[in-house]
Amino acid sequence: MKTHTRLSFDILSELNPSIIVNEYRIDKEYFMEYFNIKIMISQYEALVVIREYWQQNKLEAYGYYFRVRDYEEWWNNRPHHREIETYPHHRHIEGKILPLYNPSLKSFLERVKLVLLRKAYN
């Protein structure tokens, strides 16, 4: 698993997450790495799913998903929504498709933490 991924999870550490690696594949012949990680944060009843596909040390595809109560958000770089100025990077928030200017796992997990802490005080 990529070092940046392991370090990014530190962002959520104070929320006591349970991290489950659903799938991890590495193909040394083609310099390919894929992982699918599920994170449960029980005190908020939150679910986070992280998927990344790396080829030759370059992030080729990602999907980051987050759900807490009735709120849902996900970020990805699937090549659809050509109308978005940051194509193919975009985010889905409560049924809306919006540009994604800083597509990184670190930014996503910071967003998750922010939303969870806001929901805790509402």
C-alpha positions as CSV (number, residue, x, y, z in Angstrom):
1,M,0.0,0.0,0.0
2,K,1.3,3.4,-0.9
3,T,3.0,5.4,1.9
4,H,0.8,8.5,1.3
5,T,-2.3,6.3,1.9
6,R,-1.0,5.0,5.2
7,L,-0.1,8.5,6.4
8,S,-3.4,10.0,5.2
9,F,-5.3,7.7,7.6
10,D,-3.6,9.5,10.5
11,I,-6.1,12.4,9.8
12,L,-8.9,10.2,11.2
13,S,-7.0,8.6,14.1
14,E,-8.6,10.7,16.9
15,L,-12.0,9.4,15.7
16,N,-11.0,5.8,16.5
17,P,-11.7,4.3,13.0
18,S,-11.9,0.6,12.3
19,I,-10.0,0.0,9.0
20,I,-10.6,-3.1,7.0
21,V,-8.7,-3.9,3.8
22,N,-11.3,-5.5,1.5
23,E,-8.9,-6.1,-1.3
24,Y,-5.3,-5.5,-2.1
25,R,-3.5,-6.6,-5.3
26,I,-0.1,-6.0,-6.6
27,D,1.3,-7.0,-9.9
28,K,5.1,-6.5,-10.0
29,E,5.3,-7.4,-13.7
30,Y,3.1,-4.5,-14.7
31,F,3.9,-2.2,-11.8
32,M,0.2,-2.2,-10.8
33,E,-1.3,-1.8,-7.4
34,Y,-5.0,-1.8,-6.4
35,F,-6.7,-1.5,-3.0
36,N,-10.2,-1.2,-1.6
37,I,-10.4,-0.1,2.0
38,K,-13.4,0.2,4.2
39,I,-13.3,2.5,7.3
40,M,-16.0,2.4,9.9
41,I,-16.3,5.2,12.5
42,S,-18.8,3.8,14.9
43,Q,-19.3,6.8,17.2
44,Y,-20.7,8.7,14.1
45,E,-22.2,5.7,12.4
46,A,-20.0,6.7,9.4
47,L,-18.7,4.6,6.5
48,V,-15.8,5.6,4.3
49,V,-14.6,3.5,1.3
50,I,-11.3,4.2,-0.4
51,R,-10.4,2.7,-3.8
52,E,-7.2,3.5,-5.7
53,Y,-5.6,2.0,-8.7
54,W,-1.9,2.8,-9.3
55,Q,0.1,2.0,-12.5
56,Q,3.8,2.6,-12.6
57,N,3.6,4.8,-9.4
58,K,0.9,7.0,-10.9
59,L,-2.6,7.2,-9.5
60,E,-4.7,6.2,-12.5
61,A,-8.1,5.9,-10.9
62,Y,-9.7,6.6,-7.6
63,G,-13.0,6.5,-5.8
64,Y,-13.5,7.9,-2.3
65,Y,-17.0,7.5,-0.7
66,F,-18.4,8.8,2.6
67,R,-21.8,8.3,4.3
68,V,-23.0,9.5,7.7
69,R,-26.6,9.4,8.6
70,D,-28.5,11.0,5.7
71,Y,-25.4,12.7,4.2
72,E,-23.5,11.2,1.3
73,E,-20.5,12.4,-0.6
74,W,-18.0,10.8,-3.1
75,W,-15.1,11.9,-5.2
76,N,-13.8,10.1,-8.3
77,N,-12.1,10.6,-11.6
78,R,-14.4,8.4,-13.8
79,P,-14.4,9.9,-17.3
80,H,-18.0,11.1,-17.3
81,H,-19.5,14.6,-16.5
82,R,-17.5,16.3,-19.2
83,E,-19.4,19.5,-18.4
84,I,-17.5,19.9,-15.1
85,E,-14.5,22.3,-15.4
86,T,-12.2,19.9,-13.5
87,Y,-13.1,16.9,-15.7
88,P,-12.5,14.0,-15.1
89,H,-12.2,14.9,-11.4
90,H,-15.5,15.6,-9.7
91,R,-17.5,15.1,-6.5
92,H,-21.0,14.1,-5.8
93,I,-22.6,15.8,-2.8
94,E,-26.2,15.2,-1.9
95,G,-27.2,14.6,-5.5
96,K,-25.2,17.4,-7.0
97,I,-22.1,17.0,-9.2
98,L,-19.5,19.6,-8.5
99,P,-15.9,20.4,-9.6
100,L,-13.1,18.9,-7.6
101,Y,-10.1,21.2,-7.5
102,N,-7.9,19.3,-5.0
103,P,-8.4,15.6,-5.7
104,S,-6.3,13.8,-3.1
105,L,-6.9,11.2,-0.5
106,K,-5.6,13.6,2.2
107,S,-8.1,16.3,1.1
108,F,-10.9,13.8,1.1
109,L,-10.1,12.5,4.6
110,E,-9.8,16.1,5.9
111,R,-13.3,16.7,4.4
112,V,-14.6,13.6,6.1
113,K,-13.3,14.7,9.4
114,L,-14.7,18.2,9.0
115,V,-18.2,16.9,8.1
116,L,-18.2,14.5,11.0
117,L,-17.2,17.1,13.6
118,R,-19.8,19.5,12.2
119,K,-22.5,16.8,12.4
120,A,-21.5,16.0,16.0
121,Y,-22.4,19.5,17.1
122,N,-25.7,19.8,15.1
